[in-house]
């Protein structure tokens, strides 16, 4: 495993950790604020949105990493997965 692979793994790991911890913080803050003010549920809902957006952000970061490494085959696969996820999202909204 090259140093570039290790660096890419660290970036992807950081993306997932950042999204998970941010979502956790927003959800906990929203639950605590719910006892104090009415808009605490909006903060918790923002935490859930961050939690749902984290895997999509991971796919985007992976695609960018593959493009940076000039590994166009895997970049195309990542872009295809991202297109499927976005298409499923928009098709799910209509129903």
C-alpha positions as CSV (number, residue, x, y, z in Angstrom):
1,X,0.0,0.0,0.0
2,X,1.5,3.3,-1.0
3,X,1.5,6.5,1.0
4,X,-1.0,8.0,-1.4
5,X,-3.4,5.2,-0.7
6,X,-3.0,5.7,3.1
7,X,-3.6,9.5,2.7
8,X,-6.7,8.8,0.6
9,X,-8.0,6.4,3.3
10,X,-7.4,9.0,5.9
11,X,-9.3,11.6,4.0
12,X,-12.3,9.3,3.5
13,X,-12.1,8.2,7.2
14,X,-12.1,11.9,8.3
15,X,-15.1,12.6,6.1
16,X,-17.1,9.8,7.7
17,X,-16.0,10.7,11.2
18,X,-16.7,14.4,10.7
19,X,-20.2,13.7,9.4
20,X,-21.1,11.2,12.2
21,X,-19.8,13.4,15.0
22,X,-21.5,16.5,13.5
23,X,-24.7,14.7,13.2
24,X,-24.4,13.3,16.8
25,X,-23.7,16.8,18.1
26,X,-26.7,18.4,16.3
27,X,-29.1,15.6,17.4
28,X,-28.0,15.8,21.0
29,X,-28.1,19.6,21.0
30,X,-31.5,19.5,19.4
31,X,-32.9,17.1,22.0
32,X,-31.5,19.3,24.8
33,X,-32.8,22.5,23.2
34,X,-36.2,20.9,22.7
35,X,-36.8,21.1,26.5
36,X,-35.9,24.8,26.5
37,X,-37.2,26.3,23.2
38,X,-39.5,25.1,20.5
39,X,-37.0,25.1,17.7
40,X,-34.9,22.3,19.1
41,X,-36.6,19.8,16.8
42,X,-35.2,21.8,13.8
43,X,-31.7,21.4,15.1
44,X,-32.3,17.6,15.6
45,X,-33.7,17.4,12.1
46,X,-30.6,19.1,10.7
47,X,-28.5,16.5,12.5
48,X,-30.5,13.7,10.7
49,X,-30.0,15.5,7.4
50,X,-26.2,15.6,8.1
51,X,-26.3,11.9,9.0
52,X,-28.1,11.1,5.7
53,X,-25.8,13.3,3.6
54,X,-22.5,11.8,5.0
55,X,-22.4,8.7,2.8
56,X,-23.1,10.9,-0.3
57,X,-20.3,13.2,0.7
58,X,-18.1,10.2,1.1
59,X,-18.9,9.1,-2.5
60,X,-18.0,12.6,-3.8
61,X,-14.7,12.7,-1.9
62,X,-13.8,9.2,-3.2
63,X,-14.6,10.3,-6.8
64,X,-12.4,13.4,-6.3
65,X,-9.6,11.3,-4.8
66,X,-9.7,8.9,-7.8
67,X,-9.6,11.8,-10.2
68,X,-6.7,13.3,-8.4
69,X,-4.9,10.0,-8.6
70,X,-5.8,9.8,-12.3
71,X,-7.5,6.5,-11.7
72,X,-10.3,7.2,-14.2
73,X,-11.9,3.8,-14.1
74,X,-12.7,4.0,-10.3
75,X,-13.6,7.7,-10.6
76,X,-16.2,6.7,-13.3
77,X,-17.5,3.9,-11.0
78,X,-17.8,6.4,-8.1
79,X,-19.5,8.9,-10.3
80,X,-22.0,6.2,-11.5
81,X,-22.8,5.3,-7.9
82,X,-23.3,9.0,-7.1
83,X,-25.6,9.3,-10.1
84,X,-27.6,6.3,-8.9
85,X,-28.0,7.7,-5.4
86,X,-29.0,11.2,-6.7
87,X,-31.5,9.6,-9.1
88,X,-33.0,7.5,-6.4
89,X,-33.4,10.6,-4.2
90,X,-35.2,12.5,-6.9
91,X,-37.4,9.6,-7.9
92,X,-38.3,9.1,-4.2
93,X,-39.4,12.7,-3.8
94,X,-42.1,12.4,-6.4
95,X,-43.9,9.5,-4.6
